[in-house]
């Protein structure tokens, strides 16, 4: 859908990657390897996004909290790119991306429901803005793990980000619920989207 709007699948992939990971810097060869696209094509799209103001270039990546920054080399050091969060249309682009992801989520949920005998399906973590949360999806019931893993990998590719998921049998869920398991209660008591609930 978004490639029709933005005119290029590569551009959409780059937008998704930068907007979903605004503090993460990337260099051109890294992006080319990630998307399995020729370096010249990536360079052209990145240059267009930089000219438009959606991303910006830096001479060295910014250090993540708790990590030492990578020292920039002298001449010939890598040029990194990251989201320009001060771009005037940044909030609108982010909102548009989230809405597009919601459509993808619906498609993902339909496929999960077809391949599993679910009693409970909850979206949390990245799907409700809880960055860094222990899991993004909780599934309770009979699940084909191999098919689910394949489906998750495909969904990760579409979202351009990693998804953490947790699968429990009904017996495990009931046991954890009865002992007031902290991990489970953080999911149940926190911000979440309940897609399937056949437990009540």
C-alpha positions in Angstrom: 0.0 0.0 0.0 2.7 2.5 1.0 4.8 1.8 -2.0 1.9 3.1 -4.2 1.9 6.3 -2.1 5.7 6.8 -2.0 6.5 5.3 -5.4 9.2 2.9 -4.3 9.4 -0.2 -2.2 13.0 0.6 -1.3 11.9 4.0 0.0 9.1 2.5 2.1 11.6 0.0 3.6 14.0 2.8 4.4 11.3 5.0 5.9 10.1 2.1 8.1 13.5 1.3 9.3 14.5 4.9 10.1 11.2 5.9 11.7 10.9 2.7 13.7 14.4 3.0 15.0 15.0 6.8 15.2 18.1 6.7 17.4 19.8 4.0 15.4 22.4 5.2 12.8 23.0 3.2 9.6 25.6 3.4 6.8 25.0 2.7 3.1 26.6 -0.8 2.8 24.8 -1.9 5.9 21.4 -0.8 4.4 22.2 -2.5 1.1 23.0 -5.8 2.8 19.9 -5.6 5.0 17.5 -5.1 2.1 19.6 -7.1 -0.4 19.6 -4.1 -2.8 22.4 -2.7 -4.9 24.4 0.0 -3.3 23.7 2.6 -6.0 19.9 2.1 -5.5 20.2 2.5 -1.7 22.5 5.6 -2.2 20.0 7.2 -4.5 17.0 6.7 -2.1 19.0 7.7 0.9 20.1 10.9 -0.8 16.5 11.7 -1.7 15.3 11.2 1.8 18.2 13.4 3.1 17.4 16.2 0.7 13.8 16.0 1.7 14.8 16.3 5.4 13.4 13.0 6.6 16.8 11.7 7.6 20.1 13.4 8.4 23.8 12.3 8.0 26.4 12.2 10.8 30.1 11.4 10.7 29.8 8.9 13.5 27.0 7.0 15.2 25.6 8.3 18.4 26.4 6.1 21.4 23.5 4.0 22.9 22.9 4.5 26.6 25.6 2.7 28.6 27.9 2.2 25.6 30.9 4.2 24.5 30.5 6.1 21.3 32.4 4.9 18.2 35.2 7.2 17.5 35.1 8.7 14.0 38.0 7.9 11.9 39.9 10.6 10.1 39.5 11.0 6.4 37.4 8.3 4.8 35.4 7.5 7.9 31.9 6.1 7.3 29.0 8.4 6.8 26.0 7.4 8.9 22.3 8.2 8.5 19.5 8.4 11.0 16.0 9.8 11.3 15.7 13.5 11.6 13.2 13.8 14.5 13.1 17.6 14.1 11.8 17.3 10.5 8.5 19.3 10.4 6.5 16.3 9.0 8.1 13.7 11.2 5.0 13.2 13.4 2.8 12.9 10.4 5.0 10.4 8.7 5.3 8.4 11.9 1.5 8.4 12.3 1.1 7.3 8.7 3.5 4.4 9.2 1.7 3.3 12.4 -1.6 3.2 10.5 -0.1 1.2 7.7 1.4 -1.2 10.3 -2.1 -1.6 11.9 -3.3 -2.9 8.5 -0.4 -5.3 8.4 -1.2 -6.4 11.9 -4.8 -7.3 10.9 -3.5 -9.5 8.1 -1.0 -11.1 10.5 -3.6 -11.8 13.1 -5.9 -13.4 10.5 -3.1 -15.8 9.4 -2.3 -16.7 13.0 -5.9 -17.4 13.8 -6.0 -19.8 10.8 -3.0 -21.8 11.9 -3.6 -22.0 15.6 -6.2 -23.0 18.2 -5.9 -19.8 20.2 -7.4 -19.1 23.6 -5.7 -15.8 24.0 -3.8 -13.4 21.6 -2.5 -10.2 22.9 -0.4 -7.5 21.1 1.8 -5.4 23.5 5.3 -4.0 23.4 6.1 -2.2 20.1 2.4 -2.5 19.0 1.3 -0.2 21.9 4.4 2.0 22.2 6.0 -0.1 25.0 9.6 0.0 23.5 12.0 -2.5 25.2 9.2 -4.5 26.8 9.9 -8.2 27.3 7.5 -9.4 24.6 5.4 -7.9 21.8 3.0 -10.8 21.2 1.5 -13.3 23.7 -0.2 -16.4 22.3 -1.9 -19.0 24.5 -3.2 -22.2 23.0 -2.2 -24.9 20.5 0.3 -23.3 18.1 2.3 -24.8 15.2 5.7 -23.4 16.3 7.4 -23.9 12.9 4.7 -22.1 10.9 4.5 -19.4 13.5 8.2 -18.8 13.4 8.0 -18.5 9.6 5.0 -16.1 9.8 6.8 -13.9 12.4 9.9 -13.7 10.2 7.8 -12.5 7.3 6.0 -10.0 9.5 9.4 -8.7 10.8 10.5 -8.1 7.3 7.4 -6.1 6.5 7.8 -4.0 9.7 11.6 -3.7 9.4 12.1 -4.5 13.0 12.5 -7.5 15.3 9.4 -8.9 17.1 9.6 -10.8 20.4 6.8 -13.3 21.0 5.8 -15.6 23.7 3.8 -18.9 23.3 2.2 -20.7 26.3 0.0 -23.7 26.5 -3.2 -23.2 28.3 -1.9 -25.3 31.2 1.3 -23.1 31.5 -0.8 -19.9 31.3 -3.2 -21.2 34.0 -0.2 -22.1 36.3 1.5 -18.8 35.8 -1.8 -17.0 36.4 -2.5 -18.9 39.6 1.0 -18.1 41.0 0.7 -14.5 40.0 3.7 -14.7 37.6 5.2 -11.3 37.3 5.9 -11.5 33.6 2.4 -12.6 32.8 0.8 -9.9 35.0 2.9 -7.2 33.5 1.3 -8.1 30.2 -2.2 -8.5 31.5 -2.1 -5.3 33.7 -0.2 -3.1 31.2 -1.1 -1.4 27.9 -2.2 -4.0 25.4 -4.5 -4.9 22.5 -6.5 -8.1 23.1 -7.3 -9.7 19.8 -8.6 -13.1 20.9 -9.9 -14.0 24.4 -11.7 -17.3 24.9 -10.6 -17.6 28.5 -13.5 -15.7 30.1 
